[in-house]
């Protein structure tokens, strides 16, 4: 019996430790959906840089796949104007960036995932990145919230990571598991406690892929049927009877 239990434990361990890489291409790898967000909501009366303030709410943005990975075109892109972003959508602001607005990619997995690594396929100026994971109940709500509200809305601070370049970067040392992950250019509003980064230049990055472990859901709990309970009780009584007889012989 101990041998069989050991085999079962090894089988579950092997299932939980198999690594997977999801490439976020024009058609993302099976099991993950990719979308973009940026803090482009609210009334911008103090100039374009006001969109960096915590009062600007999160809105949907367009995620675009380039040869180097996923970039974002946010809703404040425009051809001319004082309070919109006239350089949004052109290089280097066709990427996930934190120039005036904070862009982030939302990865929604079909199952629970423990991310372990991420890979940028392109960067310019600087390549500091923020990672968060949703550990709250139900489905997270991003639209209409400010970035500084995420910490109190079920989002965990996984970390701020400096100078990724185009080398694979290990993340999530705490082993957090989630179906929802936010990855963006360094965002101190969303992740003020994720650690400091080097440099003060704007970050322009394209996310190529992420790697991690798919975590199997726990087996459903089953309530024993009355017949099973009766059999278990009979077996227990029989075992007690045998033990009593053995004690009497001694």
CORPEVEN-V235350 format. One record per residue. N is the residue number from 0. RES is the residue in one letter. PHI is phi in whole degrees, 0 to 359 (* if undefined). PSI is psi in whole degrees, -180 to 180 (NA if undefined). OMEGA is omega as a letter, one per 30 degrees, with the letter a starting at -180 (NA if undefined). Layout:
n = (N & N)
res = (RES & RES)
phi = (PHI & PHI)
psi = (PSI & PSI)
omega = (OMEGA & OMEGA)
This chain:
n = (0 & 1 & 2 & 3 & 4 & 5 & 6 & 7 & 8 & 9 & 10 & 11 & 12 & 13 & 14 & 15 & 16 & 17 & 18 & 19 & 20 & 21 & 22 & 23 & 24 & 25 & 26 & 27 & 28 & 29 & 30 & 31 & 32 & 33 & 34 & 35 & 36 & 37 & 38 & 39 & 40 & 41 & 42 & 43 & 44 & 45 & 46 & 47 & 48 & 49 & 50 & 51 & 52 & 53 & 54 & 55 & 56 & 57 & 58 & 59 & 60 & 61 & 62 & 63 & 64 & 65 & 66 & 67 & 68 & 69 & 70 & 71 & 72 & 73 & 74 & 75 & 76 & 77 & 78 & 79 & 80 & 81 & 82 & 83 & 84 & 85 & 86 & 87 & 88 & 89 & 90 & 91 & 92 & 93 & 94 & 95 & 96 & 97 & 98 & 99 & 100 & 101 & 102 & 103 & 104 & 105 & 106 & 107 & 108 & 109 & 110 & 111 & 112 & 113 & 114 & 115 & 116 & 117 & 118 & 119 & 120 & 121 & 122 & 123 & 124 & 125 & 126 & 127 & 128 & 129 & 130 & 131 & 132 & 133 & 134 & 135 & 136 & 137 & 138 & 139 & 140 & 141 & 142 & 143 & 144 & 145 & 146 & 147 & 148 & 149 & 150 & 151 & 152 & 153 & 154 & 155 & 156 & 157 & 158 & 159 & 160 & 161 & 162 & 163 & 164 & 165 & 166 & 167 & 168 & 169 & 170 & 171 & 172 & 173 & 174 & 175 & 176 & 177 & 178 & 179 & 180 & 181 & 182 & 183 & 184 & 185 & 186 & 187 & 188 & 189 & 190 & 191 & 192 & 193 & 194 & 195 & 196 & 197 & 198 & 199 & 200 & 201 & 202 & 203 & 204 & 205 & 206 & 207 & 208 & 209 & 210 & 211 & 212 & 213 & 214 & 215 & 216 & 217 & 218 & 219 & 220 & 221 & 222 & 223 & 224 & 225 & 226 & 227 & 228 & 229 & 230 & 231 & 232 & 233 & 234 & 235 & 236 & 237 & 238 & 239 & 240 & 241 & 242 & 243 & 244 & 245 & 246 & 247 & 248 & 249)
res = (X & X & X & X & X & X & X & X & X & X & X & X & X & X & X & X & X & X & X & X & X & X & X & X & X & X & X & X & X & X & X & X & X & X & X & X & X & X & X & X & X & X & X & X & X & X & X & X & X & X & X & X & X & X & X & X & X & X & X & X & X & X & X & X & X & X & X & X & X & X & X & X & X & X & X & X & X & X & X & X & X & X & X & X & X & X & X & X & X & X & X & X & X & X & X & X & X & X & X & X & X & X & X & X & X & X & X & X & X & X & X & X & X & X & X & X & X & X & X & X & X & X & X & X & X & X & X & X & X & X & X & X & X & X & X & X & X & X & X & X & X & X & X & X & X & X & X & X & X & X & X & X & X & X & X & X & X & X & X & X & X & X & X & X & X & X & X & X & X & X & X & X & X & X & X & X & X & X & X & X & X & X & X & X & X & X & X & X & X & X & X & X & X & X & X & X & X & X & X & X & X & X & X & X & X & X & X & X & X & X & X & X & X & X & X & X & X & X & X & X & X & X & X & X & X & X & X & X & X & X & X & X & X & X & X & X & X & X & X & X & X & X & X & X & X & X & X & X & X & X)
phi = (* & 300 & 298 & 295 & 298 & 296 & 297 & 296 & 295 & 296 & 296 & 294 & 297 & 296 & 294 & 280 & 259 & 290 & 276 & 224 & 243 & 252 & 272 & 267 & 281 & 303 & 240 & 302 & 306 & 303 & 103 & 218 & 247 & 242 & 216 & 240 & 220 & 200 & 273 & 249 & 270 & 100 & 266 & 262 & 250 & 254 & 110 & 298 & 290 & 295 & 290 & 277 & 286 & 292 & 282 & 278 & 275 & 282 & 228 & 293 & 227 & 268 & 268 & 232 & 269 & 247 & 299 & 270 & 133 & 278 & 241 & 228 & 248 & 272 & 287 & 267 & 294 & 203 & 272 & 200 & 143 & 276 & 249 & 241 & 256 & 286 & 260 & 296 & 94 & 253 & 297 & 266 & 275 & 271 & 260 & 277 & 224 & 235 & 276 & 73 & 240 & 261 & 268 & 217 & 256 & 261 & 255 & 248 & 266 & 287 & 217 & 289 & 224 & 254 & 292 & 234 & 210 & 220 & 224 & 269 & 259 & 196 & 204 & 212 & 71 & 206 & 221 & 270 & 227 & 250 & 233 & 224 & 223 & 273 & 242 & 277 & 270 & 72 & 265 & 290 & 248 & 253 & 298 & 92 & 268 & 267 & 300 & 285 & 270 & 293 & 300 & 264 & 241 & 97 & 266 & 265 & 278 & 284 & 162 & 253 & 236 & 265 & 51 & 291 & 61 & 244 & 260 & 300 & 241 & 286 & 225 & 61 & 298 & 281 & 69 & 293 & 244 & 199 & 264 & 233 & 230 & 248 & 229 & 208 & 301 & 318 & 228 & 290 & 289 & 283 & 227 & 289 & 253 & 271 & 101 & 279 & 236 & 269 & 83 & 239 & 288 & 295 & 255 & 232 & 223 & 236 & 271 & 270 & 202 & 228 & 231 & 177 & 237 & 281 & 261 & 297 & 292 & 295 & 297 & 295 & 286 & 241 & 275 & 301 & 285 & 307 & 298 & 295 & 297 & 295 & 297 & 296 & 294 & 297 & 297 & 295 & 297 & 298 & 296 & 294 & 295 & 299 & 296 & 295 & 295 & 296 & 293 & 295 & 295 & 290)
psi = (-45 & -38 & -44 & -42 & -39 & -41 & -40 & -41 & -41 & -38 & -43 & -40 & -42 & -38 & -37 & -19 & 0 & 124 & 149 & 143 & 129 & 116 & 128 & 56 & -170 & -33 & 101 & 157 & 152 & 135 & -2 & 141 & 143 & 130 & 165 & 152 & 159 & 154 & 80 & 4 & 168 & 175 & 116 & 94 & -7 & 10 & 168 & -31 & -12 & -19 & -8 & -12 & 156 & -13 & -13 & 125 & 159 & 134 & 163 & 146 & 164 & 124 & 135 & 133 & 124 & 176 & -28 & -4 & -167 & 131 & 176 & 136 & 111 & 172 & -8 & 9 & 137 & 165 & -27 & 157 & 161 & -38 & 17 & 177 & 97 & -16 & -3 & 135 & -13 & 158 & 133 & 7 & 19 & 3 & -175 & 112 & 171 & 30 & 106 & -47 & 151 & 111 & 141 & 152 & 131 & 121 & 119 & 113 & 154 & -17 & 178 & 137 & 138 & 99 & 143 & -24 & 155 & 156 & 125 & 142 & -9 & 147 & 162 & 145 & -62 & 162 & 52 & 139 & 144 & 137 & 134 & 158 & 143 & 120 & 11 & -174 & 147 & -156 & 132 & 150 & 121 & -44 & 130 & -12 & 159 & 157 & -36 & -3 & -10 & -37 & -29 & 8 & 24 & 2 & 129 & 142 & 101 & -45 & 158 & 131 & 132 & 143 & 58 & -36 & -143 & 27 & 148 & 137 & 127 & 135 & 173 & 54 & -26 & -6 & 34 & 141 & 133 & 161 & -10 & 124 & 137 & 126 & 127 & 175 & 151 & 123 & 91 & -17 & -46 & -35 & 66 & -19 & 17 & 6 & 151 & 162 & 164 & 147 & 157 & 3 & 157 & 149 & 131 & 112 & 156 & 128 & 119 & -47 & 164 & 153 & 154 & -162 & 128 & 125 & 117 & 144 & 152 & 148 & 144 & 139 & 137 & 132 & 125 & 140 & 157 & -41 & -40 & -41 & -40 & -43 & -42 & -39 & -42 & -42 & -40 & -44 & -41 & -42 & -39 & -38 & -44 & -44 & -38 & -43 & -40 & -37 & -40 & -37 & -33 & NA)
omega = (l & l & l & l & l & l & l & l & l & l & l & l & l & a & a & a & l & a & l & l & l & l & a & a & l & l & a & l & l & l & l & l & a & l & a & l & l & a & a & a & l & a & a & a & a & a & a & a & l & l & l & a & a & a & a & a & a & l & l & l & a & l & a & l & l & a & a & a & a & l & a & l & a & a & a & l & l & a & l & l & a & a & l & a & a & l & l & l & l & a & g & a & l & a & l & a & l & l & a & l & l & l & l & l & l & l & a & a & l & a & l & a & l & l & a & a & l & a & l & l & a & l & l & l & l & a & l & a & l & l & l & l & l & a & l & a & l & a & a & l & l & a & l & l & l & a & a & l & a & a & l & a & l & a & a & l & l & l & l & a & a & l & a & a & l & l & l & a & l & a & l & a & a & l & l & a & a & l & a & a & l & l & a & l & a & a & a & l & a & a & a & a & a & a & a & l & l & l & a & l & l & a & l & a & l & a & a & a & l & l & l & a & l & a & a & l & l & l & a & l & a & l & a & l & a & l & l & l & l & l & l & l & l & l & l & l & l & l & l & l & l & a & a & a & l & l & a & l & a & NA)
